[in-house]
Amino acid sequence: MHSQAAATGEPAVQIENSFAVDAPADRVYAFLLDVNSVMGCVPGAELSEIVDADTFHGRVRIRVGAITVAYQGTGHVVSRDEAARTAVLEADGREVGGSGSARAVITVRVGENGDGTEVTMLTDLSVVGRAAQVGNGLIEEVSRRLLTQMATCIGARLSDRAVPLPTPILSAEPAEPPGALDRALALAKDRPVALATLAGAGAAAAVVAVLLRARRR
């Protein structure tokens, strides 16, 4: 998995992630388009409402450095091309109990890679508020780790053999007391799953974006 950010000084950060899944490309693409399925692989994410086939409301709580923030917002699939296995998702979220916000535009591409699948996600992310204070570098790192966890989960669910989810690592800072995010991760960790994962769900707003984008990825 690799990531790359936009030049320093830009108001938005661009993150590119790719990961492999040991499952057929068509199955992976379908899984990523199923909000109910993919949301279960996004740490800290909660699906509030499915408005229609392309729109949903959700909430996500995540830690960036020493800051823990929660967002609630809307995700919308702007376009999809099943033949090319691509899709574009827009996600907007507002900080719960604060004035911050996050917006992400995520482009997902699913392609065959030998007997498996490679998923590539390009995210343009803008964060305003407390989460933005930690800097683009840490936001990228948190996004990368979240996507790695998601990818492992998706791969597990699409595989024929059950494997446990890895211990989630959301930041290099000491973990805070168990809360909503920890409980969500514990539930996902204890749940037997097959084999598959996605590093895109949610994925790319090093915070909100990653979670909301899960709808499409």
WODA-V602625 format. One line per field, one symbol per residue. ss: DSSP state (H for helix, E for strand, C for the rest). phi: phi as a letter, one per 20 degrees, with the letter a starting at -180 (. if undefined). psi: psi as a letter, one per 30 degrees, with the letter a starting at -180 (. if undefined). A space follows every 50 residues. Layout:
# WODA-V602625
ss = ???
phi = ???
psi = ???
This chain:
# WODA-V602625
ss = CCCCCCCCCCCCEEEEEEEEECCCHHHHHHHHCCHHHHHCCCCCEEEEEE EECCEEEEEEEEEECCEEEEEEEEEEEEEEECCCCEEEEEEEEEECCCCC EEEEEEEEEEEEECCEEEEEEEEEEEEECHHHHHCHHHHHHHHHHHHHHH HHHHHHHHCCCCCCCCCCCCCCCCCCCCCHHHHHHHHHHHCCCCCCCCCC CCCCCCCHHHHHHCCCC
phi = .cbbdfffoffdddcdcbbdceaggfffffffeegfffffddgneceead fbfdcbdbbbcbdcmeddccccacdbefbbcffelcaccdccbdffmbdf bbcbddddcdcfbmedcdddcdcddcccogffffnfgfffffffffffff ffffgffeeecfcfffffceaefgfeggbgfffffffffeefcfbrabdb efabfhbgggfffggef
psi = kllkllkkfkflkkkkkklkkilkeeeeeeeffjeeeeffgjkgkkjekj eaffklklkkklkjbgkklkkkakkkjelkjeefhllkkkkklkkkgagl lkkkjkkkkklkibfakkkkkkkjkkkkaeffffleeeeeeeeeeeeeee eeeeeefflfkkklllkkjflflkklkkaeeeeeeeeeefkklbjllkhg biifjgceeeeeffee.
